[in-house]
């Protein structure tokens, strides 16, 4: 998005655009965004002469504001009809002062509830043009006036250490995402040759911890890095869902049959497929984040940006699911065991959507979705085990009926698929907002 700064028109808006009328019981969007006590708020802009005989516009003209010069000049005096943009700038003065690009102001205004329709009350056709005026009217240091304002289309200047960007990108996009799959493959290959005993058990524990540590490294670096650490509930729910995908189906099937009286089968193909899928997850997250930021730079309105971002999110998710299905089929062919394609696919979609929301500043919704899916799986397993108590046989009837008709894989498939669809319904509008793709400090 290119910011145009012509001297004069920014601070002297033309005839006000026809604002959308609010109903008798609806709040005034100008008053709610500019604040009732802010200078130039609607209650003060259009008030008549006060006790001293001055109008609100005349009072605003004595604040020392002068016409804007280029991109960094101060504000002008309010026109006779009032200056609602000045009231909005007063409410968001800290944001305007620290913003390095009009995109930051536009995203923050959208996060506060501003829409293109509300921008008409401030005499602008959309939120982006309003943000451009607010950015241009902020007084800045004299050292900043000589430099042109940041532009989305400006060519990036060379920075020190740019030569290290290549190795860093190679590390976060190729080497780290491939590490969980490589460790898991090495663990399974070693277990196939190791004799049973305590050494084998210790090797399994060490291998599982190594794979989880590699996954944690991928989540702390690169496109899947969240600005704030995930909560305890998210971590516990994720560990449970991953553990159930590998061990749960065999345990539930054995419990329904009266066991387990011995070690139940482990779904090694699903474990290997999910570990290998860390690589496409990182690449698809990078595809979505980078594409959304490029669209944000080219967009001229919030609706235009949202319309361009929604297909990108769905395409990224589809690419990941296709890659996950291929890796699961490959793992099953190599290990000679059919993987749980439906359950692992639903789990992969749930985990990727939850991580994308966490990366872009949303915590409550993915926490609820992951905890709900994990809770359903735990509740089904506990109901089967609790049915062995005297008089509690009815508790296992729903689970036994579902398993008899669809198999044990139906439980994680339904739990994760329903949670993933609910999370997708939340992620599409949340991740198509401009405020989700700015620097975390501006959200």
C-alpha positions as CSV (number, residue, x, y, z in Angstrom):
1,X,0.0,0.0,0.0
2,X,1.6,3.3,-1.1
3,X,1.0,6.3,1.0
4,X,0.4,9.6,-0.9
5,X,1.1,12.8,1.0
6,X,0.0,15.9,-0.9
7,X,0.4,19.1,1.2
8,X,-2.9,20.5,2.4
9,X,-5.7,18.1,1.4
10,X,-4.9,15.6,4.2
11,X,-5.5,18.2,6.9
12,X,-8.3,20.0,5.2
13,X,-10.8,17.4,4.2
14,X,-13.3,18.2,1.6
15,X,-17.1,18.1,2.1
16,X,-17.9,15.3,4.5
17,X,-19.0,12.0,3.0
18,X,-22.5,11.0,3.7
19,X,-22.2,8.9,6.9
20,X,-24.3,5.8,7.5
21,X,-27.1,6.7,9.9
22,X,-27.5,4.9,13.1
23,X,-30.8,3.9,14.6
24,X,-32.2,5.5,17.7
25,X,-30.8,2.9,20.0
26,X,-27.5,2.3,18.3
27,X,-24.2,3.7,19.6
28,X,-22.5,6.4,17.6
29,X,-19.4,4.9,16.0
30,X,-17.7,8.3,16.0
31,X,-18.3,8.9,19.7
32,X,-17.3,5.3,20.6
33,X,-14.0,5.4,18.6
34,X,-13.0,9.0,19.4
35,X,-14.1,8.9,23.0
36,X,-16.6,11.3,24.6
37,X,-13.9,13.4,26.3
38,X,-11.4,13.6,23.5
39,X,-10.7,17.0,22.0
40,X,-12.8,17.4,18.9
41,X,-15.2,14.6,19.9
42,X,-18.7,14.9,18.3
43,X,-20.1,16.5,21.5
44,X,-17.4,19.2,21.3
45,X,-16.9,19.6,17.6
46,X,-20.4,20.8,16.8
47,X,-21.2,22.6,20.0
48,X,-22.1,26.2,19.9
49,X,-20.2,29.1,21.4
50,X,-19.1,28.5,25.0
51,X,-19.1,31.0,27.9
52,X,-16.1,32.9,26.4
53,X,-17.8,33.3,23.1
54,X,-15.5,30.9,21.3
55,X,-16.6,27.9,19.3
56,X,-15.1,24.4,19.6
57,X,-13.4,24.9,16.3
58,X,-11.9,28.2,17.3
59,X,-10.5,26.6,20.5
60,X,-8.9,23.9,18.4
61,X,-7.2,26.5,16.2
62,X,-5.2,27.8,19.2
63,X,-3.5,24.5,20.0
64,X,-0.5,25.4,18.0
65,X,-1.3,23.2,15.0
66,X,-0.1,24.2,11.6
67,X,-0.6,22.8,8.1
68,X,1.0,19.5,7.4
69,X,4.3,19.5,5.6
70,X,5.0,16.3,3.7
71,X,4.5,13.2,5.8
72,X,5.5,14.6,9.2
73,X,3.9,18.0,9.6
74,X,1.7,18.7,12.5
75,X,-2.1,19.1,12.3
76,X,-3.9,22.1,11.1
77,X,-6.7,23.9,12.8
78,X,-10.0,22.3,12.6
79,X,-12.3,23.5,9.8
80,X,-15.5,25.3,10.7
81,X,-17.4,22.1,10.5
82,X,-15.1,20.4,13.0
83,X,-12.2,17.8,12.6
84,X,-13.3,14.4,13.8
85,X,-9.9,12.9,12.7
86,X,-8.2,15.0,15.3
87,X,-10.4,13.5,18.0
88,X,-9.5,10.0,16.8
89,X,-5.8,10.9,16.8
90,X,-6.1,12.1,20.4
91,X,-7.5,8.8,21.5
92,X,-4.9,6.8,19.7
93,X,-2.0,9.3,20.1
94,X,0.5,6.6,21.4
95,X,-0.2,4.3,18.5
96,X,0.2,7.2,15.9
97,X,3.4,8.3,17.6
98,X,5.2,4.9,17.4
99,X,3.7,3.7,14.1
100,X,6.3,3.2,11.4
101,X,3.8,2.6,8.6
102,X,0.1,3.5,8.0
103,X,-0.6,-0.3,8.0
104,X,0.0,-0.5,11.7
105,X,-2.6,2.3,12.4
106,X,-5.1,0.7,10.0
107,X,-4.7,-2.7,11.7
108,X,-5.1,-1.2,15.2
109,X,-8.2,0.7,14.2
110,X,-9.7,-2.4,12.8
111,X,-8.9,-4.3,16.0
112,X,-10.8,-1.5,17.9
113,X,-13.9,-2.1,15.8
114,X,-13.4,0.3,12.9
115,X,-15.0,-0.7,9.6
116,X,-15.0,1.0,6.2
117,X,-18.6,2.1,6.9
118,X,-17.5,3.7,10.2
119,X,-14.7,5.5,8.4
120,X,-17.3,7.5,6.5
121,X,-18.1,9.3,9.7
122,X,-14.4,10.5,9.7
123,X,-14.8,11.7,6.0
124,X,-12.9,8.8,4.5
125,X,-13.9,6.1,2.1
126,X,-12.1,3.3,4.0
127,X,-10.0,2.6,7.0
128,X,-6.8,2.5,5.0
129,X,-7.1,6.1,3.8
130,X,-8.0,7.2,7.3
131,X,-4.9,5.6,8.6
132,X,-2.8,7.3,6.0
133,X,-4.1,10.7,7.1
134,X,-3.5,9.9,10.8
135,X,0.0,8.8,10.0
136,X,0.8,11.9,7.9
137,X,-0.6,14.3,10.6
138,X,1.5,13.0,13.5
139,X,4.3,15.4,14.5
140,X,7.7,13.7,14.2
141,X,11.3,14.6,15.0
142,X,13.1,16.7,12.5
143,X,15.5,13.9,11.8
144,X,12.6,11.8,10.5
145,X,11.2,14.5,8.1
146,X,13.9,14.1,5.5
147,X,13.3,10.4,5.1
148,X,10.3,9.3,3.2
149,X,7.6,7.4,5.1
150,X,7.7,3.7,5.1
151,X,5.9,2.3,2.1
152,X,4.7,-1.2,1.6
153,X,6.0,-1.2,-2.0
154,X,9.4,0.4,-1.2
155,X,12.4,-1.8,-1.9
156,X,14.0,-3.1,1.3
157,X,17.3,-1.5,2.2
158,X,20.3,-3.7,2.8
159,X,20.9,-4.4,6.5
160,X,23.9,-5.6,8.3
161,X,24.1,-9.4,8.5
162,X,21.8,-9.9,5.5
163,X,24.2,-12.6,4.4
164,X,23.2,-14.7,7.4
165,X,19.5,-14.6,6.3
166,X,20.1,-17.5,3.9
167,X,21.5,-20.0,6.5
168,X,18.9,-18.9,9.0
169,X,16.0,-19.5,6.6
170,X,17.5,-22.8,5.7
171,X,17.6,-23.8,9.3
172,X,14.1,-22.8,10.2
173,X,12.4,-23.9,7.0
174,X,14.3,-27.1,6.1
175,X,16.6,-28.5,8.8
176,X,14.5,-28.0,12.0
177,X,11.1,-29.2,10.4
178,X,12.8,-32.4,9.1
179,X,14.3,-33.2,12.5
180,X,11.2,-34.8,14.2
181,X,10.6,-37.1,11.2
182,X,14.3,-38.1,11.1
183,X,14.4,-38.8,14.8
184,X,11.1,-40.8,14.7
185,X,12.3,-42.9,11.8
186,X,15.6,-43.6,13.5
187,X,13.8,-44.6,16.7
188,X,11.5,-47.1,14.9
189,X,14.4,-48.5,12.9
190,X,16.4,-49.0,16.1
191,X,13.5,-50.6,18.0
192,X,13.1,-53.1,15.1
193,X,16.6,-54.4,15.9
194,X,16.7,-54.0,19.7
195,X,15.9,-57.1,21.8
196,X,13.2,-56.8,24.4
197,X,14.2,-55.7,27.9
198,X,15.1,-52.7,30.0
199,X,17.4,-51.3,27.4
200,X,14.6,-51.3,24.9
201,X,12.3,-49.4,27.3
202,X,14.9,-46.8,28.0
203,X,15.5,-46.4,24.3
204,X,11.8,-45.8,23.7
205,X,11.6,-43.2,26.4
206,X,14.7,-41.4,25.2
207,X,13.5,-41.5,21.6
208,X,10.1,-40.1,22.5
209,X,11.6,-37.3,24.5
210,X,14.0,-36.5,21.6
211,X,11.1,-36.3,19.1
212,X,9.1,-34.0,21.4
213,X,12.1,-31.8,21.9
214,X,12.6,-31.5,18.2
215,X,8.9,-30.5,17.8
216,X,9.3,-27.9,20.5
217,X,12.3,-26.4,18.6
218,X,10.1,-26.1,15.5
219,X,7.4,-24.3,17.5
220,X,9.9,-21.9,19.0
221,X,11.6,-20.9,15.7
222,X,10.3,-20.1,12.3
223,X,6.7,-19.6,11.0
224,X,5.1,-21.6,13.8
225,X,6.6,-19.5,16.6
226,X,4.0,-17.8,18.8
227,X,4.5,-14.3,20.2
228,X,3.5,-15.7,23.6
229,X,4.2,-19.2,25.0
230,X,1.2,-21.5,24.8
231,X,-0.6,-22.1,28.0
232,X,-0.5,-25.2,30.1
233,X,-3.9,-26.3,28.9
234,X,-2.8,-26.2,25.3
235,X,0.4,-28.2,25.9
236,X,-1.4,-30.9,27.9
237,X,-4.2,-31.2,25.4
238,X,-1.8,-31.4,22.5
239,X,0.3,-34.1,24.3
240,X,-2.8,-36.1,25.0
241,X,-4.1,-35.9,21.4
242,X,-0.8,-37.0,20.0
243,X,-0.4,-39.8,22.5
244,X,-4.0,-41.0,21.9
245,X,-3.3,-41.0,18.1
246,X,-0.5,-43.5,18.7
247,X,-1.8,-45.5,21.6
248,X,-5.5,-44.7,22.0
249,X,-7.2,-46.9,19.4
250,X,-5.5,-50.1,20.6
251,X,-6.1,-49.3,24.2
252,X,-9.8,-48.5,23.6
253,X,-10.4,-51.6,21.5
254,X,-8.7,-53.7,24.2
255,X,-10.8,-52.1,27.0
256,X,-14.0,-52.8,25.1
257,X,-13.0,-56.5,24.8
258,X,-12.3,-56.8,28.6
259,X,-8.6,-55.9,28.7
260,X,-6.0,-54.8,28.4
261,X,-4.4,-58.0,29.8
262,X,-1.2,-57.4,27.8
263,X,0.5,-54.6,25.8
264,X,-1.8,-53.4,23.1
265,X,-0.7,-52.6,19.6
266,X,1.0,-49.2,18.9
267,X,0.2,-47.3,15.7
268,X,3.7,-46.7,14.5
269,X,2.6,-45.6,11.0
270,X,0.5,-42.8,12.4
271,X,3.4,-41.7,14.7
272,X,5.9,-41.6,11.8
273,X,3.4,-39.8,9.5
274,X,2.7,-37.1,12.0
275,X,6.3,-36.6,12.7
276,X,7.2,-36.3,9.1
277,X,4.3,-33.8,8.6
278,X,6.0,-31.2,10.7
279,X,7.9,-30.1,7.5
280,X,4.8,-29.4,5.4
281,X,3.1,-27.7,8.4
282,X,6.0,-25.2,8.6
283,X,6.0,-24.6,4.8
284,X,2.2,-24.1,4.7
285,X,2.3,-21.7,7.6
286,X,5.0,-19.8,5.9
287,X,3.0,-19.7,2.7
288,X,-0.1,-18.3,4.5
289,X,1.8,-15.8,6.6
290,X,3.9,-14.4,3.8
291,X,1.1,-14.3,1.3
292,X,-1.2,-12.5,3.7
293,X,1.3,-9.8,4.4
294,X,1.9,-9.3,0.7
295,X,-1.9,-9.0,0.2
296,X,-2.0,-6.5,3.1
297,X,0.5,-4.3,1.3
298,X,-1.5,-4.3,-1.9
299,X,-5.0,-4.0,-0.5
300,X,-6.9,-0.7,-0.4
301,X,-9.6,-1.8,1.9
302,X,-10.5,-4.2,4.7
303,X,-13.0,-6.1,2.6
304,X,-10.6,-6.4,-0.3
305,X,-7.9,-7.8,2.1
306,X,-10.3,-10.3,3.7
307,X,-11.6,-11.5,0.4
308,X,-8.0,-12.2,-0.8
309,X,-6.9,-13.9,2.5
310,X,-9.7,-16.4,3.0
311,X,-8.8,-18.5,-0.1
312,X,-5.2,-18.4,0.9
313,X,-6.0,-19.9,4.3
314,X,-8.1,-22.6,2.8
315,X,-5.4,-23.4,0.1
316,X,-2.7,-23.6,2.8
317,X,-4.8,-26.0,4.9
318,X,-5.7,-28.1,1.8
319,X,-2.0,-28.4,0.8
320,X,-1.1,-29.5,4.3
321,X,-3.8,-32.1,4.5
322,X,-2.8,-33.5,1.1
323,X,0.9,-33.7,2.2
324,X,-0.1,-35.3,5.5
325,X,-2.2,-38.0,3.7
326,X,0.7,-38.8,1.4
327,X,3.2,-39.1,4.3
328,X,0.8,-41.3,6.2
329,X,0.4,-43.6,3.2
330,X,4.2,-43.7,2.7
331,X,4.7,-44.5,6.4
332,X,2.2,-47.3,6.2
333,X,3.8,-48.7,3.1
334,X,7.3,-48.7,4.7
335,X,6.2,-50.1,8.0
336,X,3.7,-52.6,6.6
337,X,0.9,-51.3,8.8
338,X,-2.2,-49.3,7.7
339,X,-2.3,-45.9,9.4
340,X,-5.4,-44.2,10.8
341,X,-5.8,-41.8,7.9
342,X,-9.1,-40.2,9.0
343,X,-8.2,-39.8,12.6
344,X,-4.7,-38.5,11.9
345,X,-5.9,-36.2,9.2
346,X,-8.5,-34.6,11.5
347,X,-5.9,-34.3,14.2
348,X,-3.4,-32.7,11.8
349,X,-6.0,-30.1,10.7
350,X,-6.9,-29.3,14.3
351,X,-3.3,-28.8,15.3
352,X,-2.4,-26.6,12.4
353,X,-5.4,-24.4,12.7
354,X,-4.8,-24.1,16.5
355,X,-1.2,-23.2,15.9
356,X,-2.0,-20.6,13.2
357,X,-4.4,-18.9,15.6
358,X,-1.8,-18.9,18.4
359,X,0.8,-17.5,16.1
360,X,-1.5,-14.6,15.1
361,X,-2.4,-13.6,18.7
362,X,-5.6,-15.7,19.4
363,X,-5.4,-18.0,22.5
364,X,-8.8,-18.6,23.9
365,X,-10.4,-20.4,20.9
366,X,-7.6,-22.9,20.2
367,X,-7.3,-23.7,23.9
368,X,-11.0,-24.5,24.1
369,X,-10.9,-26.6,20.8
370,X,-7.9,-28.6,21.8
371,X,-9.2,-29.2,25.4
372,X,-12.6,-30.2,24.1
373,X,-11.2,-32.8,21.7
374,X,-8.9,-34.2,24.3
375,X,-11.8,-34.2,26.9
376,X,-14.0,-36.2,24.5
377,X,-11.4,-38.9,24.0
378,X,-10.7,-39.1,27.7
379,X,-14.4,-39.3,28.5
380,X,-15.0,-42.2,26.1
381,X,-12.0,-44.2,27.5
382,X,-13.0,-43.5,31.1
383,X,-16.7,-44.5,30.4
384,X,-15.6,-47.9,29.1
385,X,-13.3,-48.5,32.1
386,X,-15.9,-47.2,34.6
387,X,-18.6,-49.6,33.1
388,X,-16.9,-52.5,34.9
389,X,-18.1,-51.1,38.3
390,X,-21.2,-52.8,39.6
391,X,-24.3,-51.3,38.2
392,X,-22.4,-49.0,35.7
393,X,-22.5,-51.2,32.6
394,X,-24.8,-48.7,30.8
395,X,-21.8,-46.2,30.7
396,X,-20.1,-48.2,27.9
397,X,-23.1,-48.6,25.7
398,X,-22.5,-45.5,23.5
399,X,-18.8,-46.2,23.0
400,X,-19.4,-49.9,22.4
401,X,-22.1,-49.1,19.8
402,X,-19.9,-46.6,18.0
403,X,-16.9,-49.0,18.0
404,X,-19.0,-51.9,16.8
405,X,-20.3,-49.9,13.8
406,X,-17.3,-47.8,12.8
407,X,-14.3,-49.1,14.7
408,X,-12.2,-47.6,17.5
409,X,-10.8,-45.0,15.0
410,X,-14.2,-43.3,14.9
411,X,-13.7,-41.8,18.4
412,X,-10.6,-39.6,17.7
413,X,-11.9,-38.9,14.1
414,X,-15.2,-37.5,15.4
415,X,-13.6,-35.6,18.3
416,X,-10.9,-34.0,16.3
417,X,-13.0,-33.4,13.1
418,X,-15.8,-31.6,15.0
419,X,-13.2,-29.4,16.9
420,X,-11.3,-28.7,13.6
421,X,-14.5,-27.6,11.8
422,X,-15.4,-25.3,14.7
423,X,-11.9,-23.9,14.8
424,X,-12.0,-23.4,11.0
425,X,-15.2,-21.3,11.4
426,X,-13.4,-19.1,13.8
427,X,-10.0,-19.0,12.0
428,X,-11.4,-17.8,8.7
429,X,-12.7,-14.4,9.9
430,X,-10.0,-14.0,12.6
431,X,-7.1,-14.6,10.3
432,X,-8.5,-12.5,7.4
433,X,-8.4,-9.4,9.6
434,X,-5.5,-6.9,8.9
435,X,-4.8,-6.7,12.7
436,X,-3.8,-10.4,12.7
437,X,-0.8,-9.8,10.3
438,X,1.0,-6.9,11.9
439,X,3.8,-6.9,14.4
440,X,2.7,-8.5,17.7
441,X,3.5,-5.3,19.5
442,X,0.8,-3.4,17.6
443,X,-2.0,-5.9,18.2
